[in-house]
Amino acid sequence: MVADFNRLYVGISLLIAVCFSYIFNLDLLLLSVIVLFILYDLFSVKLTNLIVQLLIIAFILILYILIKEYKILFDYLYLIQIFFILLTILSSKYRFILFNISVCTFCLILFFINYTDRYIFYLIIFISFFNDTMAYIFGSKIKGPLILPNISPKKTWSGTLISFFLSTFVLILLNFNILFSILISIFLFLGDIFFSFIKRSLNIKDFSSTLGNHGGMLDRIDSMFLISIFFQFILITKL
């Protein structure tokens, strides 16, 4: 019960911080805090040695400069992200190096989404938070059979299906079409599973404990991870 209360308390605090950021146009500050916490998590679990991690950050900074100053690779950033995600899944020897690159590329995508359309940036954060919260509440109350116990030992069919339908419904209310809303809800789930897969490979429960019972920032961005790719594609193609 105490753990549930602490998780709810942290969740409400995070939501208030995001709303405060949206109202007072503190996008860059919010994004900076998210990225700093992400980098802390990547370093704290020692996915790679220090030199490799610094090289990865240098690679991302070069990508940032190329895109921001010269508009090079902007239209293909989501494809770069997909490429590294697929390599991460298929690889065994270099999985955690590739995961680092994928996460750092995600940070770039978030920045450029905010740079292009701040409404989408906050929508990504909101719908991810909403989906996670609904899955946790209904999954812990209703319980029932697990979906993939070897990858995500607490994810139930009840919590996942209810959060899926509720997230889809909210997106429809926000004037997204049904197909788009369903795809986003699916990607919310797949992003969560992808991060759980990485954690099982590392044999850890959470990436860190910086957010208390929520784990670390990497444990919170899992649902945002794949939908950010989808939204960047939508923004670029103007579908």
Secondary structure, DSSP 8 states (H G I E B T S, - for coil): -HHHHHHHHHHHHHHHHHHHHHHTT-HHHHHHHHHHHHHHHHHHTTSS-HHHHHHHHHHHHHHHHHHHHH-TTGGGHHHHHHHHHHHHHH-SSSHHHHHHHHHHHHHHHHHHHHHH-HHHHHHHHHHHHHHHHHHHHHHHHH---BS-TTT-TT-BHHHHHHHHHHHHHHHHHTT--HHHHHHHHHHHHHHHHHHHHHHHHHT-S-S-STTGGG--HHHHSHHHHHHHHHHHHHHHHT-
